């Protein structure tokens, strides 16, 4: 498919589904800045995807599938790239400090065991 057709399909999809894509981005992102980034990512992915669009499904289905996949991919990417605070960095064991890392893992295991042994709250 040529770039002209790709541009035409994108322009049509953006005009027809633009407000719905904004609502979808709002459902994935509460933060306005991240929402704008996600919406931009959706539009870019949508434009790129039309190079492979062969009309085996409706334009609406294609647009929503691309938008959904982009939203999910963004969430996974952000979850993996979670930022840590300076306090958390200071508490991390130095690379190669297996003794501290093992001690922290053991303390976490003990804490988890204690939590599992607690009785459920009394609902009165």
C-alpha positions as CSV (number, residue, x, y, z in Angstrom):
1,X,0.0,0.0,0.0
2,X,1.3,3.4,-0.9
3,X,2.0,6.2,1.5
4,X,-0.8,8.2,-0.1
5,X,-3.4,5.5,0.7
6,X,-1.9,5.2,4.2
7,X,-2.2,9.0,4.7
8,X,-5.8,8.9,3.4
9,X,-6.8,6.0,5.7
10,X,-5.2,7.7,8.7
11,X,-6.9,11.0,8.0
12,X,-10.2,9.3,7.7
13,X,-9.7,7.3,10.9
14,X,-8.5,10.2,12.9
15,X,-11.4,12.4,11.9
16,X,-14.0,9.6,12.5
17,X,-12.6,8.1,15.7
18,X,-10.5,10.9,17.2
19,X,-12.9,11.6,20.1
20,X,-13.2,7.9,20.9
21,X,-9.4,7.5,20.9
22,X,-9.2,10.4,23.4
23,X,-11.7,8.6,25.6
24,X,-9.7,5.4,25.3
25,X,-6.5,7.1,26.3
26,X,-8.3,8.6,29.3
27,X,-9.3,5.1,30.3
28,X,-5.7,4.0,30.3
29,X,-4.1,7.0,31.8
30,X,-5.2,9.3,34.6
31,X,-2.2,11.6,34.4
32,X,-2.8,14.3,31.7
33,X,0.8,14.4,30.5
34,X,1.0,10.6,30.2
35,X,-2.4,10.6,28.5
36,X,-1.2,13.1,25.8
37,X,1.9,10.9,25.3
38,X,-0.3,7.8,24.9
39,X,-2.7,9.5,22.5
40,X,0.3,10.6,20.4
41,X,1.6,7.0,20.5
42,X,-1.8,5.7,19.4
43,X,-1.9,8.1,16.5
44,X,1.6,7.2,15.4
45,X,0.9,3.4,15.7
46,X,-2.3,3.9,13.8
47,X,-0.6,5.8,10.9
48,X,2.1,3.1,10.7
49,X,-0.4,0.3,10.9
50,X,-2.2,1.4,7.7
51,X,0.8,0.2,5.7
52,X,-0.5,-3.3,6.5
53,X,-4.3,-2.7,6.4
54,X,-5.9,-4.9,3.9
55,X,-9.6,-4.3,4.7
56,X,-10.2,-7.8,6.1
57,X,-12.0,-6.1,9.0
58,X,-13.8,-2.9,9.3
59,X,-11.9,0.4,9.7
60,X,-13.4,0.8,13.2
61,X,-12.2,-2.7,14.3
62,X,-8.7,-2.0,13.0
63,X,-8.5,1.4,14.7
64,X,-9.7,0.1,18.1
65,X,-7.4,-2.9,18.0
66,X,-4.4,-0.8,17.2
67,X,-5.3,1.7,19.9
68,X,-5.9,-1.1,22.5
69,X,-2.7,-2.8,21.7
70,X,-0.8,0.5,22.0
71,X,-2.4,1.3,25.3
72,X,-1.6,-2.2,26.7
73,X,2.0,-2.0,25.4
74,X,2.4,1.4,27.1
75,X,1.2,0.1,30.4
76,X,3.6,-2.9,30.3
77,X,6.5,-0.7,29.3
78,X,5.8,1.8,32.1
79,X,5.5,-1.0,34.7
80,X,8.9,-2.4,33.6
81,X,10.5,1.0,33.7
82,X,9.2,2.0,37.2
83,X,11.3,4.8,38.6
84,X,12.7,4.5,42.1
85,X,13.3,7.2,44.5
86,X,16.7,8.2,45.8
87,X,15.8,6.8,49.2
88,X,15.1,3.4,47.5
89,X,18.4,3.5,45.7
90,X,20.3,4.3,48.9
91,X,18.7,1.2,50.5
92,X,19.5,-1.1,47.6
93,X,22.4,-3.5,48.2
94,X,25.6,-2.8,46.3
95,X,26.2,-5.0,43.2
96,X,27.8,-8.2,44.4
97,X,26.6,-7.6,48.1
98,X,25.0,-11.0,48.2
99,X,24.9,-11.1,52.0
100,X,22.7,-8.0,52.3
101,X,20.5,-9.2,49.4
102,X,20.1,-12.6,51.1
103,X,19.2,-11.0,54.4
104,X,16.6,-8.8,52.8
105,X,15.1,-11.8,50.9
106,X,15.0,-13.7,54.2
107,X,13.3,-10.9,56.1
108,X,10.7,-10.5,53.3
109,X,10.0,-14.3,53.4
110,X,9.5,-14.1,57.2
111,X,7.2,-11.1,56.8
112,X,5.2,-12.9,54.1
113,X,4.9,-16.0,56.3
114,X,3.7,-13.9,59.3
115,X,1.0,-12.2,57.1
116,X,-0.2,-15.5,55.8
117,X,-0.6,-16.8,59.4
118,X,-2.8,-13.9,60.5
119,X,-6.5,-14.7,61.1
120,X,-9.0,-13.0,58.8
121,X,-10.5,-9.8,60.3
122,X,-13.6,-10.3,62.4
123,X,-16.5,-8.8,60.4
124,X,-19.1,-7.7,63.0
